[in-house]
């Protein structure tokens, strides 16, 4: 009996060690995964198929974070803590990793999602008649950030003068297009904020999809396409960068992965809003956070209007550099990257 008990004890001990070993191997496998970080919103939609089909054997772990936190993922002093792949606004990417020493741009995932909206639909705006806005006020969401810089670049590209009303001591002028920042207080619906601005004499706004589609329920309509106004197939907006060590050590894997990203971005135009939102929501790094995406307004047309498509750096490099040159004239602190910033496969 004692021998039987001893044999059973030995068996259980061996089983425990094996289970521990399997657990360790699974943990090691997870640690060896390539980490892919992206901001909530339109950029995350480019990875929706990959996240929808995510499994423990695909070699990658996906994390969605609030847009305000994404730059941190390439900025830690301990480089092991930084993302292997990270989606960043173009100008943030060039400012943070534009030297090409640690990261390189492998492609673009969004190409513009800004539209001019108004309740007054008697006029529509193109590059040809945008000068009719001189002397008027245009409300711009995030005027001091990327959307504002993009709209200013579109105006500059078309030779149109503008006046930033968010600047210190700025006053309304009659010989320029006056840009007023849209302020949406926390807990306030965008439509309410825009209606409040209408009361202040602003009738035209620059907003981003998919919020633009949602605002149609509040009586707003699209009266101008900023991408078309800018021209040249739009502009590079959000880019995917990767660690040089990953690009050098897993070149074949990276190429296969980028092909999947390209396929995923196309798939996003065919998936239901519920599927897209679930894919993004389930991959938030902070599991208590909630995506800004709204399933009720997401469909193929809205995803396309959000500029979601993947282009390899070899395809969009020239267009990206041209946009940055214009952006530099608008915002002096715009960083022009080194040649080594672009990974051409």
N, C-alpha and C positions, 0 to 999 in steps of 0.2 A: 504493500500500500504506500509505504514511504517512497519507494522507487517510482511508483506511478505519479505521486504528487510532485516528486523532484522533476520527472520528465515533463509534466504539465507546466511547471514553473519555468523550466528552461524554454519550452515552446512559446509560452506567453512573452517571455523576455525577448526572444528572437523576433516574434511578431511585432512587439513594440518598437524594436530597433528598426525593423523594415519599414514600419509605418512612418517613423520619424525620418528615415532616409528618403522615403517617397515625398513626404511633406517638404523636406529641405530641397529636394530636386525641383519640386514645383515652384518653391519660392525663388530658387536660383533661376529657373526659367523665366519667371516674371521679371526678375531683376535684369535679365539679359535682354528683355524686350526693348525695341527701339521706342522711345517716347515721342509722341506727336502732340504738340500743344496748339490750340487755336482759340481765338476770341469768339464769344457768343455772337450770333447774328449771321449775316450773309456768308462770311468766310467759312463758318462751320458747315454750311450746306454743301460745300465742295467735298466734304469728307463723309457725307451722310450715308452713302452705301457702305463704306468701309466700317462705319460705326454700327450700322444696322446689322451687318453680318459679322461683327467682331466676335472672335473666339480666342481661346487660350493658345492656339497653335499658329496664329497668323504672324507672330513675330513682332507685333506692334501693340502699344498701349496708347489709347487716345484720351486726351483730357481737354475739356472745354472750360474756359475761365472768363470772367468779366473782362471786357475790352480794356478797362483801366489797369488790369493786372498783367496783361500779356507781355509787356516789355521786360518784366522781371524775370521771365523764363529764359532769357539769354544774357542776364546781367549778374548772376551770382558769382562771387569771387571764386568759390569752389566750382570749377567747371563741370564736375561730375553731377552737380545739382541742376545744371542747365538742360533744356530740352535738346533732344537729338534733332528733331524737326520742329519748326515753330512758324506760325503764320503771323505776320506783322504788317501794319500799314507800311507802304513803301518808304515814306520819309522817316518813319521810326526805324525801319530796317537799315537804311543807309546811315542814320545817326548812330545807331548802336553797334552795328557789325559791318559797316561799309568798307572797312579796310580789307576785308576778305581773309583776315588772319585766322579767325576762329570759325566763322560761318561763311557760306556762300549761298547766293540766291539760285534755287533750282527751277523756279517757275513762278508764274502769277496765278492766283486763284480767283480774284475778282477784278473786274475791269470797269467799274463805275456803276453806281446805283442811285445817282442824284437826279431829281426831277423838279421842275418848277410847277407849283400848284397854286390854285386860286379858286375862289367861289365866283369870281368874275370870269366867265369863259368866252367873252366876246373877243378877246385877243389871245393869240398864241404866239410863242416866241421862238425864233430861229436865229442863226448867226447873222442872217441878212437884216433882221429888223430889231435886234436887241438894243440898238442905239436909241430906240424910242423910250427906253427906261432911264435915260439920262435925266437927272433931276428928281427921280422918284426913289422911293424906299423899297428895298427887297429884304425880307426877313430870311436869315440863313441859319440853319441848325448847326451848332458847333462852329460858329464863325471863326473862333480862335484856334480851331483844330483842323484836322485833315479835310473835312467837307468844305470849310471856308477857304482853305488854301486851294482846293481843287476848283471851286467856283471862280475864285479870283484868277486862277491860271487860265480858265476858259475865257474869261473876259480879256485878260492880257493878250492871249493868243489871237483874239479878234480885234485887238487895238482899242479896247474900250476902257475909259478911265473909271475908277471906282473910289469911293470914300468909305473907309472903315469907321462906322459909328461907335465901335467898341473901343477905339483908341482914345487915349486921354485927351480931354479938351476938344474932342471931335464935335463938329456941328454939321447940320444938314447943309449941303451945297447944291446949287442948281446946274453945275456944269459937269457933274459926275453921277454915276449910279451909286446911290447911298445904301450901304449894306448894314443892316441892323441885326444884332444877334437875337436868335430865338431862345428865350428862357422858358423852360418847362419845369416848374417847381415839383419837387418830389410828391407823388401822390396825385398829380394833376394829369388829366388826359391831354394828349397833344392837341386835340381839336379845341379844347377849352383855352389852351394857351394861345393858339392861333387866333381864335375869335377875340381874345382880349387884345391882341395886337392889331386886329382889324379896327377895333375901337380907337386905336392910336394912329390910324391912317396908313397902316401897312396892308396891302391887298394881295401881294405876291410873295410866295415863300419858296425856298429851296430846301427840300426834305429828301430823305433816303427811303428806298424800298427796304423792307416790305411795309413800312409805316405809311407810305404814300397810298397804297391800296386800302389800308385800314381807314385812312382819312376820307376816302370816298363816301363812307357811310355818314360822314359829318357834312357832306355837301361840297367837298373840295374835288377838283378835277385837275388832271395833268394838262398843263398848257405849254410845257417846254421840256425838252430832253437835254440835260447838260452834256451827256456823252456825245450826242449829235452836234451840239453847239461847239464842243471842243474839236470834234472831227477826228480823222485818222483812226477809226475803229475804237474810239474811246481812249482810255488811258489806263496804265497799270495802277491798281489801287492797293490791293493786299497781296503780299508775296509770301512764298514758302522758302525759308532758309534752312540749311542743314549744316551740321557740324562737319568740318573738313575731315576729321578723323573717320566719321561714318562714310563719307563719300569716297575716301581712299580705301578703307578697309572692307566695305560692303558694296562695291560699285555695281555688281550685277543685281544684287538685291534692291538697291536704290532705283535702278532703271525699271525693274519690274514693279516696284512700289509706285513710282510716278505714273506708270501706265495705268495702274489701278486708280490713282487719284483722278486722272483724266477721265476714266470710265465713270467714276463715282460722281463727278461734277455733271456729267451728261445725264446720269441716272436720276439725279435730283430733280430734273425737269419733268420726270415721268411719275415720281412717287407722290403719294397722297400727303396732304399737310400733316395728318396725324402721324404718319410713318416718319416724316422728317423731324417733327418736334420730338417724338419719342427717342429717336436716334441721338439727337443733340442733348436732350434733357438727361438721358441715362448715362452720359459721359462727363457730366460736370465734376470737376475735381472737388469742389465744395458741394457735397450732396444736398445741402440745405438751400442752395441757390436755385433760382428759377430762370429758365431761358426767356429772352425777350420775344422769341418767335411765337407767332400766333397761328395755330393750325387752321383756323377758320378763313384766313386770308391767303394761305400758302397754296399755290398751284403752279403748274409748269410755266405759265406766263409770268407770274410774279418772280419765280426763281430766275428766269431768263432776264427779266427787267432788273434784277439785282446784280446783274453782271457776273453771274457764277459760271465760270468755265476755266479749265486749266490750260495754260500755255507754257511750254518749256522755255527756259531762259534763252535758248538759241533762237526761238521764234520771236520773243517779245523784247529782246535786249535793246535794239535800236529805238523802238517806240518808248521804252522805259527811260532811256537816256535823254531822249528829246523832251519828254515830259518833265524830267528833273531839271533840265536847263531852264524851262519856262518857270517852274516852281521856284527856282533860285532867284529869279527876277522879282517874284511876288513876296517870297519869304527868304530874307538873306541868310538866315540860319540853316536853310536846307543844305544838307551835306551831299556833295557829289561823290559817289563811291569810286574806289579804285577799280582798275580793269579786272583785278583778281576777285572782285565781288561776285562776278557772274560765273556760275558753273555751267559749262557748255557740253557736259557729258563726254 
